[in-house]
Amino acid sequence: MLIDLHCHTFPFSACSALEPLELVRLAADRGLDGVCLTEHDRAWDADALDALGRAAPIAVFGAAELTTNFGHVLAFGLPATAFSADAGELAAAAERHGALLYLAHPARDGLLRVTRETVEYFVSVEAANGSDSRLQNIAAAGLAKGFRLPGIGGSDAHTANEVGRAATRFTAPLRSARDLIDALRAGAYEAVQLSP
């Protein structure tokens, strides 16, 4: 199952030009089996996400891209009430809630400094980002080797032409948010770059 684990839609991510249904239809047309909406510092309401999922031709999951003192973090399974800009607080909240945190686009702009805290706070990194260069993705994939879990992949789509550039291939079908968290925790996936 091929899922884009990093997508942004308007109006929840003001920087995106993609409407939610447009995103899922484009992803389906490009061969993806699912998308994960990772809005900036915001989580989708569960009812709205369910409604979108019922209208979508592919699976739709929710997460968030959070802005922290360690850079952007993709948070899976973390309730919005636990969001924090402090990476240490975020890691503690993830531990309490059974959530998983991945550093997003870790080689972009040379901002990431890998420290003991980085490896302690996050389970892994985004190893394939469709908006990053080939060299940035090679560096990110190298960083992933130092973490507990494999790196994930996502397009980081904000526009139609960015949808489906990178994704995460899972070994089993995922039908629910719980399935996604369980598959991530098991490391039963790989990051894939799909187009330049």
C-alpha positions as CSV (number, residue, x, y, z in Angstrom):
1,M,0.0,0.0,0.0
2,L,1.5,3.3,-1.1
3,I,0.6,6.3,1.1
4,D,1.8,9.9,0.9
5,L,2.5,10.7,4.6
6,H,3.0,14.5,4.1
7,C,0.3,16.6,2.4
8,H,-1.1,20.1,3.0
9,T,-4.5,21.5,2.1
10,F,-6.2,24.8,2.1
11,P,-7.6,26.4,4.2
12,F,-6.0,24.5,7.1
13,S,-2.5,25.1,5.8
14,A,-2.7,28.7,4.4
15,C,0.5,28.0,2.3
16,S,-1.3,25.3,0.3
17,A,-3.2,25.8,-3.0
18,L,-4.8,22.3,-2.8
19,E,-8.4,21.7,-1.8
20,P,-8.7,18.4,0.2
21,L,-10.8,16.6,-2.4
22,E,-8.5,17.8,-5.2
23,L,-5.6,16.3,-3.3
24,V,-7.1,12.9,-2.9
25,R,-8.3,12.7,-6.5
26,L,-4.9,13.7,-7.8
27,A,-3.2,11.2,-5.5
28,A,-5.5,8.4,-6.7
29,D,-4.9,9.4,-10.4
30,R,-1.1,9.1,-9.7
31,G,-1.4,5.6,-8.3
32,L,-1.4,6.3,-4.5
33,D,-3.6,4.2,-2.2
34,G,-3.8,6.9,0.5
35,V,-2.8,10.3,1.8
36,C,-2.1,11.7,5.2
37,L,-3.2,15.3,5.8
38,T,-0.4,16.9,7.8
39,E,-1.5,20.5,8.2
40,H,0.8,23.0,9.8
41,D,0.4,23.2,13.6
42,R,-3.2,22.0,13.2
43,A,-5.1,18.7,13.3
44,W,-8.2,17.9,11.3
45,D,-11.4,17.5,13.3
46,A,-12.2,13.7,13.4
47,D,-15.7,14.2,11.9
48,A,-14.4,16.3,9.0
49,L,-11.7,13.8,8.3
50,D,-14.2,10.9,8.4
51,A,-16.4,12.8,5.9
52,L,-13.5,13.5,3.6
53,G,-12.6,9.8,3.8
54,R,-16.1,8.7,2.8
55,A,-16.0,11.0,-0.2
56,A,-12.4,10.1,-1.3
57,P,-11.5,7.3,-3.8
58,I,-8.5,6.4,-1.6
59,A,-7.7,6.1,2.1
60,V,-7.4,9.4,4.1
61,F,-5.5,9.7,7.3
62,G,-4.7,12.6,9.6
63,A,-1.6,13.8,11.4
64,A,0.1,17.2,11.8
65,E,3.3,19.0,10.9
66,L,4.4,20.9,14.0
67,T,6.9,23.7,14.2
68,T,9.3,23.1,17.1
69,N,12.7,24.3,18.3
70,F,14.2,21.3,16.5
71,G,12.5,22.2,13.2
72,H,9.3,20.7,11.6
73,V,8.0,17.4,13.1
74,L,5.5,15.1,11.6
75,A,3.3,13.8,14.5
76,F,1.2,10.7,14.1
77,G,-1.4,9.7,16.7
78,L,-0.9,12.8,18.8
79,P,-4.0,14.7,20.0
80,A,-4.1,18.4,19.3
81,T,-4.3,19.2,23.0
82,A,-0.7,17.8,23.3
83,F,0.9,19.9,20.5
84,S,3.9,21.9,21.7
85,A,6.6,24.0,20.1
86,D,9.2,22.5,22.5
87,A,10.6,19.2,21.2
88,G,11.2,17.8,24.7
89,E,7.6,18.5,25.7
90,L,6.4,17.0,22.4
91,A,8.4,13.9,22.9
92,A,7.0,13.4,26.4
93,A,3.5,13.9,25.1
94,A,4.1,11.4,22.3
95,E,5.3,8.9,24.9
96,R,2.1,9.4,27.0
97,H,-0.2,9.1,24.1
98,G,1.6,6.3,22.1
99,A,2.2,8.7,19.3
100,L,5.2,8.7,16.9
101,L,7.3,11.7,15.9
102,Y,9.4,12.0,12.7
103,L,11.6,15.0,11.8
104,A,10.3,16.4,8.5
105,H,12.7,17.3,5.7
106,P,15.7,17.0,8.0
107,A,18.4,18.0,5.4
108,R,16.6,21.0,4.1
109,D,18.5,24.3,4.5
110,G,21.2,22.6,6.6
111,L,19.1,23.4,9.7
112,L,19.2,20.0,11.4
113,R,21.9,19.3,13.9
114,V,21.8,15.6,15.0
115,T,22.3,15.4,18.7
116,R,21.6,12.9,21.4
117,E,18.2,14.6,22.0
118,T,17.3,14.3,18.3
119,V,17.7,10.6,18.4
120,E,16.0,10.4,21.8
121,Y,13.0,12.6,20.9
122,F,12.1,11.2,17.4
123,V,11.6,7.7,16.2
124,S,13.0,8.6,12.7
125,V,13.1,11.2,9.9
126,E,11.4,11.8,6.7
127,A,13.9,10.1,4.3
128,A,12.1,10.9,1.1
129,N,10.5,14.4,0.6
130,G,9.1,15.2,-2.8
131,S,9.9,18.9,-2.4
132,D,13.6,18.3,-1.5
133,S,16.5,17.8,-3.9
134,R,18.0,14.4,-4.6
135,L,21.1,15.3,-2.5
136,Q,18.9,16.4,0.4
137,N,17.0,13.1,0.3
138,I,20.2,11.1,0.1
139,A,21.4,12.9,3.3
140,A,18.0,12.4,5.0
141,A,18.0,8.7,4.1
142,G,21.5,8.5,5.6
143,L,20.3,10.2,8.8
144,A,17.4,7.7,9.1
145,K,19.9,4.9,9.7
146,G,20.7,6.3,13.1
147,F,17.2,6.1,14.4
148,R,15.0,3.3,15.8
149,L,12.7,3.1,12.8
150,P,13.1,3.4,9.0
151,G,12.5,6.8,7.5
152,I,9.2,7.7,6.0
153,G,8.3,9.4,2.6
154,G,5.9,12.1,1.6
155,S,5.4,14.6,-1.1
156,D,5.1,17.7,1.2
157,A,2.5,18.7,-1.5
158,H,1.2,22.3,-1.4
159,T,0.3,22.4,-5.2
160,A,-1.2,20.0,-7.7
161,N,2.1,19.3,-9.5
162,E,3.8,18.2,-6.2
163,V,1.2,15.5,-5.3
164,G,2.7,12.0,-5.3
165,R,6.4,12.8,-5.7
166,A,7.3,10.7,-2.7
167,A,5.4,8.3,-0.4
168,T,5.7,5.4,2.0
169,R,5.2,1.8,0.9
170,F,3.5,-0.3,3.6
171,T,3.6,-4.1,3.5
172,A,-0.1,-4.5,4.5
173,P,-3.3,-2.7,3.8
174,L,-4.2,0.1,6.2
175,R,-7.8,1.0,6.9
176,S,-7.7,3.0,10.1
177,A,-5.6,5.5,12.0
178,R,-4.8,2.6,14.4
179,D,-3.6,0.5,11.5
180,L,-1.3,3.4,10.4
181,I,0.2,3.8,13.9
182,D,0.7,0.1,14.3
183,A,2.4,-0.3,10.9
184,L,4.7,2.7,11.6
185,R,5.6,1.3,15.0
186,A,6.4,-2.1,13.5
187,G,8.7,-0.5,10.9
188,A,6.7,-2.4,8.2
189,Y,7.3,0.2,5.5
190,E,9.9,2.0,3.3
191,A,10.2,5.5,2.0
192,V,10.1,5.8,-1.8
193,Q,10.8,8.6,-4.3
194,L,8.3,8.4,-7.1
195,S,9.1,11.2,-9.5
196,P,11.7,14.0,-9.8
